[in-house]
Amino acid sequence: MKPLLKGQDCVDHDPIEAWQPTDPADVNYSLCLHIGPAEQQGADLFYVNILSEAAAFQLDIDGIKRSNKVLIVKDYSWDAVMGEVDQILRKVEGASWTEIAQKLGQWFDWEFENYRPHQPGT
């Protein structure tokens, strides 16, 4: 089983695919990726912060802890971001969607990462 990018969105820049930063060397935004099994309908949400090298460097200098997963793009463009995402997706496969989603968690924050179903009587 392989993962497939089925969509994406960004709260800060909509549509993200058409957004052009004022300064391509200073990019920092949160991207939501809709990824699901290639053979099935539906997708889960995965989050990653997209940073230019300069923005990542500045965060390190300022001592700001990054709590989310990050993807650093040397020369920002939407094609560069999608190229990085595609490289990650091509590396991942598994016997079940849960296995794939957990592997994707190395690079992205999965919406169900810490989910625990409610247990009746607890």
VODRENNU-597837 format. One record per residue: residue in three letters; x, y, z of N, C-alpha, C in turn. Coordinates in Angstrom, 1 decimal, m for minus. Example, Ala and Ser with C-alpha at 12.3 -4.5 7.8 and 13.67 -1.06 7.14 Angstrom:
! VODRENNU-597837
+-------+--------+--------+--------+--------+--------+--------+--------+--------+--------+
: vexza :    n_X :    n_Y :    n_Z :   ca_X :   ca_Y :   ca_Z :    c_X :    c_Y :    c_Z :
+-------+--------+--------+--------+--------+--------+--------+--------+--------+--------+
:   ALA :   13.2 :   m5.7 :    7.8 :   12.3 :   m4.5 :    7.8 :   13.2 :   m3.3 :    7.8 :
:   SER :   12.8 :   m2.2 :    7.1 :   13.7 :   m1.1 :    7.1 :   12.9 :    0.0 :    7.9 :
+-------+--------+--------+--------+--------+--------+--------+--------+--------+--------+
This chain:
! VODRENNU-597837
+-------+--------+--------+--------+--------+--------+--------+--------+--------+--------+
: vexza :    n_X :    n_Y :    n_Z :   ca_X :   ca_Y :   ca_Z :    c_X :    c_Y :    c_Z :
+-------+--------+--------+--------+--------+--------+--------+--------+--------+--------+
:   MET :    0.8 :   m1.2 :    0.0 :    0.0 :    0.0 :    0.0 :    0.9 :    1.2 :    0.0 :
:   LYS :    0.5 :    2.2 :   m0.8 :    1.3 :    3.5 :   m0.9 :    0.4 :    4.7 :   m0.6 :
:   PRO :    1.0 :    5.8 :   m0.1 :    0.3 :    7.0 :    0.2 :    0.2 :    7.8 :   m1.1 :
:   LEU :   m0.9 :    8.7 :   m1.2 :   m1.1 :    9.6 :   m2.3 :   m1.5 :   10.9 :   m1.8 :
:   LEU :   m0.9 :   12.0 :   m2.3 :   m1.3 :   13.3 :   m1.9 :   m2.6 :   13.6 :   m2.7 :
:   LYS :   m3.7 :   13.9 :   m2.0 :   m5.0 :   14.1 :   m2.6 :   m5.4 :   15.6 :   m2.6 :
:   GLY :   m4.7 :   16.4 :   m1.9 :   m5.0 :   17.8 :   m1.8 :   m4.1 :   18.5 :   m0.8 :
:   GLN :   m4.3 :   19.8 :   m0.7 :   m3.5 :   20.6 :    0.3 :   m4.2 :   21.9 :    0.5 :
:   ASP :   m3.9 :   22.5 :    1.6 :   m4.5 :   23.8 :    1.9 :   m3.6 :   24.5 :    2.9 :
:   CYS :   m3.8 :   25.8 :    3.0 :   m3.0 :   26.7 :    3.9 :   m3.9 :   27.8 :    4.3 :
:   VAL :   m4.0 :   28.0 :    5.6 :   m4.8 :   29.0 :    6.2 :   m4.3 :   30.4 :    5.9 :
:   ASP :   m3.0 :   30.5 :    5.9 :   m2.4 :   31.8 :    5.6 :   m2.4 :   32.3 :    4.2 :
:   HIS :   m2.3 :   31.4 :    3.3 :   m2.2 :   31.8 :    1.8 :   m3.1 :   30.8 :    1.0 :
:   ASP :   m4.2 :   31.4 :    0.5 :   m5.2 :   30.6 :   m0.2 :   m5.5 :   31.2 :   m1.6 :
:   PRO :   m5.2 :   30.5 :   m2.6 :   m4.7 :   29.2 :   m2.7 :   m3.2 :   29.1 :   m2.6 :
:   ILE :   m2.7 :   28.2 :   m1.9 :   m1.2 :   28.1 :   m1.6 :   m0.5 :   27.9 :   m2.9 :
:   GLU :   m1.1 :   27.2 :   m3.8 :   m0.4 :   26.8 :   m5.1 :    0.0 :   28.1 :   m5.9 :
:   ALA :   m0.8 :   29.2 :   m5.7 :   m0.6 :   30.4 :   m6.5 :    0.2 :   31.5 :   m5.7 :
:   TRP :    0.4 :   31.3 :   m4.4 :    1.0 :   32.3 :   m3.6 :    2.4 :   32.5 :   m4.0 :
:   GLN :    2.8 :   33.8 :   m4.0 :    4.2 :   34.2 :   m4.3 :    4.7 :   35.0 :   m3.1 :
:   PRO :    5.7 :   34.6 :   m2.4 :    6.1 :   35.4 :   m1.2 :    6.8 :   36.7 :   m1.7 :
:   THR :    6.7 :   37.7 :   m0.8 :    7.3 :   39.0 :   m1.1 :    8.8 :   38.8 :   m1.1 :
:   ASP :    9.3 :   38.0 :   m0.2 :   10.8 :   37.7 :   m0.1 :   10.9 :   36.1 :   m0.1 :
:   PRO :   11.3 :   35.5 :   m1.2 :   11.4 :   34.0 :   m1.3 :   12.4 :   33.5 :   m0.3 :
:   ALA :   13.3 :   34.3 :    0.3 :   14.3 :   33.9 :    1.2 :   13.7 :   33.9 :    2.6 :
:   ASP :   12.5 :   34.5 :    2.8 :   11.9 :   34.5 :    4.1 :   10.5 :   33.9 :    4.1 :
:   VAL :   10.4 :   32.6 :    4.1 :    9.2 :   31.9 :    4.0 :    9.0 :   31.1 :    5.3 :
:   ASN :    7.8 :   31.2 :    5.9 :    7.4 :   30.4 :    7.0 :    5.9 :   30.3 :    7.1 :
:   TYR :    5.3 :   29.1 :    6.8 :    3.9 :   28.9 :    6.9 :    3.6 :   27.5 :    7.2 :
:   SER :    2.4 :   27.2 :    7.7 :    1.9 :   25.9 :    8.0 :    1.1 :   25.3 :    6.8 :
:   LEU :    1.5 :   24.2 :    6.3 :    0.8 :   23.5 :    5.2 :    0.1 :   22.3 :    5.7 :
:   CYS :   m1.2 :   22.1 :    5.2 :   m2.0 :   21.0 :    5.5 :   m2.0 :   20.1 :    4.3 :
:   LEU :   m1.5 :   18.9 :    4.4 :   m1.5 :   17.9 :    3.3 :   m2.6 :   16.9 :    3.5 :
:   HIS :   m3.4 :   16.6 :    2.5 :   m4.5 :   15.6 :    2.5 :   m3.9 :   14.4 :    1.9 :
:   ILE :   m3.5 :   13.4 :    2.7 :   m2.9 :   12.2 :    2.2 :   m3.7 :   11.0 :    2.5 :
:   GLY :   m3.9 :   10.1 :    1.6 :   m4.6 :    8.8 :    1.8 :   m4.1 :    7.7 :    1.0 :
:   PRO :   m4.6 :    6.5 :    1.2 :   m4.2 :    5.3 :    0.4 :   m4.5 :    5.6 :   m1.0 :
:   ALA :   m3.5 :    5.3 :   m1.9 :   m3.6 :    5.5 :   m3.3 :   m4.8 :    4.7 :   m3.9 :
:   GLU :   m5.1 :    3.5 :   m3.3 :   m6.1 :    2.6 :   m3.8 :   m7.5 :    2.9 :   m3.3 :
:   GLN :   m7.7 :    3.9 :   m2.4 :   m9.0 :    4.1 :   m1.8 :   m9.3 :    5.6 :   m1.8 :
:   GLN :  m10.6 :    5.9 :   m1.6 :  m11.0 :    7.2 :   m1.4 :  m10.7 :    7.7 :    0.0 :
:   GLY :  m10.7 :    9.0 :    0.2 :  m10.5 :    9.6 :    1.5 :   m9.1 :    9.9 :    1.8 :
:   ALA :   m8.9 :   10.7 :    2.8 :   m7.5 :   11.1 :    3.2 :   m7.5 :   11.6 :    4.7 :
:   ASP :   m6.4 :   11.5 :    5.3 :   m6.1 :   12.0 :    6.6 :   m5.4 :   13.3 :    6.4 :
:   LEU :   m5.3 :   14.2 :    7.5 :   m4.6 :   15.4 :    7.4 :   m3.3 :   15.3 :    8.1 :
:   PHE :   m2.3 :   15.8 :    7.4 :   m0.9 :   15.9 :    7.9 :   m0.4 :   17.3 :    7.8 :
:   TYR :    0.3 :   17.8 :    8.8 :    0.7 :   19.2 :    8.9 :    2.2 :   19.3 :    8.9 :
:   VAL :    2.7 :   20.3 :    8.2 :    4.2 :   20.5 :    8.2 :    4.4 :   22.0 :    8.0 :
:   ASN :    5.4 :   22.5 :    8.7 :    5.8 :   23.9 :    8.5 :    6.8 :   24.0 :    7.3 :
:   ILE :    6.5 :   24.9 :    6.4 :    7.4 :   25.1 :    5.3 :    8.2 :   26.3 :    5.6 :
:   LEU :    9.6 :   26.1 :    5.6 :   10.5 :   27.2 :    5.9 :   11.5 :   27.3 :    4.8 :
:   SER :   11.9 :   28.6 :    4.5 :   13.1 :   28.8 :    3.7 :   14.3 :   28.6 :    4.6 :
:   GLU :   15.5 :   28.4 :    4.1 :   16.7 :   28.2 :    4.9 :   16.9 :   29.4 :    5.8 :
:   ALA :   16.7 :   30.6 :    5.3 :   16.9 :   31.8 :    6.1 :   15.9 :   31.9 :    7.3 :
:   ALA :   14.7 :   31.5 :    7.1 :   13.7 :   31.5 :    8.1 :   14.0 :   30.5 :    9.2 :
:   ALA :   14.5 :   29.3 :    8.7 :   14.9 :   28.3 :    9.7 :   16.1 :   28.7 :   10.5 :
:   PHE :   17.0 :   29.3 :    9.9 :   18.2 :   29.8 :   10.5 :   17.9 :   30.9 :   11.6 :
:   GLN :   17.0 :   31.8 :   11.2 :   16.5 :   32.8 :   12.1 :   15.8 :   32.2 :   13.3 :
:   LEU :   15.0 :   31.2 :   13.1 :   14.3 :   30.6 :   14.3 :   15.4 :   30.0 :   15.2 :
:   ASP :   16.4 :   29.4 :   14.7 :   17.5 :   28.8 :   15.5 :   18.2 :   29.9 :   16.3 :
:   ILE :   18.5 :   31.0 :   15.6 :   19.2 :   32.1 :   16.3 :   18.4 :   32.7 :   17.4 :
:   ASP :   17.1 :   32.8 :   17.1 :   16.2 :   33.4 :   18.1 :   15.9 :   32.5 :   19.3 :
:   GLY :   16.3 :   31.2 :   19.1 :   16.0 :   30.2 :   20.2 :   14.6 :   29.8 :   20.3 :
:   ILE :   13.9 :   29.9 :   19.2 :   12.5 :   29.5 :   19.2 :   12.4 :   28.0 :   18.9 :
:   LYS :   11.7 :   27.3 :   19.8 :   11.6 :   25.9 :   19.7 :   10.5 :   25.6 :   18.7 :
:   ARG :   10.9 :   24.7 :   17.7 :    9.9 :   24.3 :   16.7 :    9.2 :   23.1 :   17.2 :
:   SER :    7.9 :   23.2 :   17.5 :    7.1 :   22.1 :   18.0 :    6.6 :   21.2 :   16.9 :
:   ASN :    6.4 :   21.8 :   15.7 :    5.9 :   21.0 :   14.6 :    7.0 :   20.5 :   13.7 :
:   LYS :    6.6 :   19.6 :   12.8 :    7.5 :   19.1 :   11.8 :    7.8 :   20.2 :   10.8 :
:   VAL :    9.0 :   20.2 :   10.2 :    9.4 :   21.3 :    9.3 :    9.9 :   20.7 :    8.0 :
:   LEU :    9.7 :   21.4 :    6.9 :   10.3 :   21.0 :    5.7 :   11.0 :   22.3 :    5.2 :
:   ILE :   12.3 :   22.2 :    5.1 :   13.1 :   23.4 :    4.7 :   13.4 :   23.3 :    3.2 :
:   VAL :   13.1 :   24.4 :    2.5 :   13.2 :   24.5 :    1.1 :   14.3 :   25.5 :    0.8 :
:   LYS :   15.4 :   25.1 :    0.1 :   16.5 :   26.0 :   m0.2 :   16.1 :   27.2 :   m1.0 :
:   ASP :   15.5 :   27.0 :   m2.2 :   15.0 :   28.1 :   m3.0 :   13.5 :   27.9 :   m3.1 :
:   TYR :   12.8 :   28.7 :   m2.4 :   11.3 :   28.5 :   m2.4 :   10.6 :   28.7 :   m3.7 :
:   SER :    9.8 :   27.7 :   m4.0 :    8.8 :   27.8 :   m5.0 :    7.8 :   26.7 :   m4.7 :
:   TRP :    6.6 :   26.8 :   m5.2 :    5.6 :   25.7 :   m4.9 :    6.1 :   24.4 :   m5.5 :
:   ASP :    6.7 :   24.4 :   m6.7 :    7.2 :   23.2 :   m7.3 :    8.3 :   22.6 :   m6.4 :
:   ALA :    9.1 :   23.4 :   m5.7 :   10.1 :   22.8 :   m4.8 :    9.5 :   22.2 :   m3.6 :
:   VAL :    8.4 :   22.8 :   m3.1 :    7.7 :   22.2 :   m1.9 :    7.1 :   20.9 :   m2.4 :
:   MET :    6.4 :   20.8 :   m3.5 :    5.8 :   19.6 :   m3.9 :    6.8 :   18.5 :   m4.3 :
:   GLY :    7.9 :   18.9 :   m4.8 :    9.0 :   18.0 :   m5.0 :    9.5 :   17.3 :   m3.8 :
:   GLU :    9.7 :   18.1 :   m2.7 :   10.1 :   17.5 :   m1.4 :    9.0 :   16.6 :   m0.9 :
:   VAL :    7.7 :   17.0 :   m0.9 :    6.6 :   16.1 :   m0.5 :    6.6 :   14.8 :   m1.3 :
:   ASP :    6.7 :   15.0 :   m2.6 :    6.7 :   13.8 :   m3.4 :    7.8 :   12.8 :   m3.1 :
:   GLN :    9.0 :   13.3 :   m2.8 :   10.1 :   12.4 :   m2.4 :    9.8 :   11.7 :   m1.2 :
:   ILE :    9.2 :   12.3 :   m0.2 :    8.8 :   11.7 :    1.1 :    7.8 :   10.6 :    0.8 :
:   LEU :    6.8 :   10.9 :    0.0 :    5.7 :    9.9 :   m0.2 :    6.2 :    8.7 :   m1.0 :
:   ARG :    7.2 :    8.9 :   m1.9 :    7.7 :    7.8 :   m2.6 :    8.5 :    6.8 :   m1.7 :
:   LYS :    9.0 :    7.3 :   m0.6 :    9.8 :    6.5 :    0.3 :    8.9 :    5.6 :    1.2 :
:   VAL :    7.7 :    5.9 :    1.3 :    6.8 :    5.2 :    2.3 :    5.9 :    4.2 :    1.7 :
:   GLU :    5.8 :    3.1 :    2.3 :    4.8 :    2.1 :    2.0 :    4.5 :    1.2 :    3.2 :
:   GLY :    3.4 :    0.5 :    3.2 :    3.1 :   m0.3 :    4.4 :    2.0 :   m1.3 :    4.1 :
:   ALA :    1.8 :   m2.2 :    5.0 :    0.7 :   m3.2 :    4.8 :   m0.6 :   m2.7 :    5.2 :
:   SER :   m0.7 :   m1.6 :    6.0 :   m2.0 :   m1.0 :    6.4 :   m1.8 :    0.5 :    6.3 :
:   TRP :   m3.0 :    1.2 :    6.3 :   m3.0 :    2.7 :    6.3 :   m2.4 :    3.2 :    7.6 :
:   THR :   m2.7 :    2.5 :    8.8 :   m2.1 :    3.0 :   10.0 :   m0.6 :    2.9 :   10.0 :
:   GLU :    0.0 :    1.8 :    9.5 :    1.4 :    1.7 :    9.4 :    2.0 :    2.8 :    8.5 :
:   ILE :    1.4 :    3.1 :    7.4 :    1.8 :    4.2 :    6.5 :    1.8 :    5.5 :    7.2 :
:   ALA :    0.6 :    5.8 :    7.9 :    0.5 :    7.1 :    8.6 :    1.5 :    7.3 :    9.7 :
:   GLN :    1.8 :    6.2 :   10.4 :    2.8 :    6.3 :   11.4 :    4.2 :    6.6 :   10.8 :
:   LYS :    4.5 :    6.0 :    9.7 :    5.8 :    6.3 :    9.0 :    5.8 :    7.7 :    8.5 :
:   LEU :    4.7 :    8.2 :    8.0 :    4.7 :    9.6 :    7.5 :    4.9 :   10.6 :    8.7 :
:   GLY :    4.6 :   10.1 :    9.9 :    4.8 :   10.9 :   11.1 :    6.2 :   11.3 :   11.4 :
:   GLN :    7.1 :   10.7 :   10.7 :    8.5 :   11.1 :   10.8 :    8.8 :   12.5 :   10.2 :
:   TRP :    7.9 :   12.8 :    9.2 :    8.1 :   14.1 :    8.5 :    6.9 :   15.1 :    8.8 :
:   PHE :    5.8 :   14.5 :    9.0 :    4.6 :   15.3 :    9.2 :    3.9 :   15.0 :   10.5 :
:   ASP :    3.1 :   16.0 :   11.0 :    2.3 :   15.8 :   12.2 :    0.9 :   15.3 :   11.7 :
:   TRP :    0.6 :   14.1 :   12.1 :   m0.6 :   13.4 :   11.7 :   m1.8 :   13.8 :   12.6 :
:   GLU :   m2.9 :   14.0 :   12.0 :   m4.1 :   14.5 :   12.8 :   m4.5 :   13.5 :   13.9 :
:   PHE :   m4.2 :   12.2 :   13.7 :   m4.6 :   11.2 :   14.7 :   m3.4 :   10.6 :   15.5 :
:   GLU :   m2.3 :   11.3 :   15.4 :   m1.1 :   10.7 :   16.0 :   m1.2 :   10.3 :   17.5 :
:   ASN :   m1.9 :   11.1 :   18.3 :   m2.1 :   10.8 :   19.7 :   m3.5 :   10.4 :   20.1 :
:   TYR :   m4.3 :   10.0 :   19.1 :   m5.7 :    9.7 :   19.3 :   m5.8 :    8.4 :   20.0 :
:   ARG :   m6.7 :    8.4 :   21.0 :   m7.0 :    7.2 :   21.8 :   m8.6 :    7.2 :   21.8 :
:   PRO :   m9.2 :    6.1 :   21.3 :  m10.6 :    6.1 :   21.3 :  m11.1 :    6.0 :   22.7 :
:   HIS :  m12.3 :    6.6 :   22.9 :  m13.0 :    6.6 :   24.2 :  m13.3 :    5.1 :   24.6 :
:   GLN :  m13.0 :    4.8 :   25.8 :  m13.3 :    3.5 :   26.3 :  m14.5 :    3.6 :   27.2 :
:   PRO :  m15.6 :    2.9 :   26.9 :  m16.8 :    3.0 :   27.8 :  m16.4 :    2.6 :   29.2 :
:   GLY :  m16.9 :    3.3 :   30.2 :  m16.6 :    3.0 :   31.6 :  m15.3 :    3.5 :   32.2 :
:   THR :  m14.6 :    4.3 :   31.4 :  m13.4 :    4.9 :   31.9 :  m13.5 :    6.4 :   32.1 :
+-------+--------+--------+--------+--------+--------+--------+--------+--------+--------+
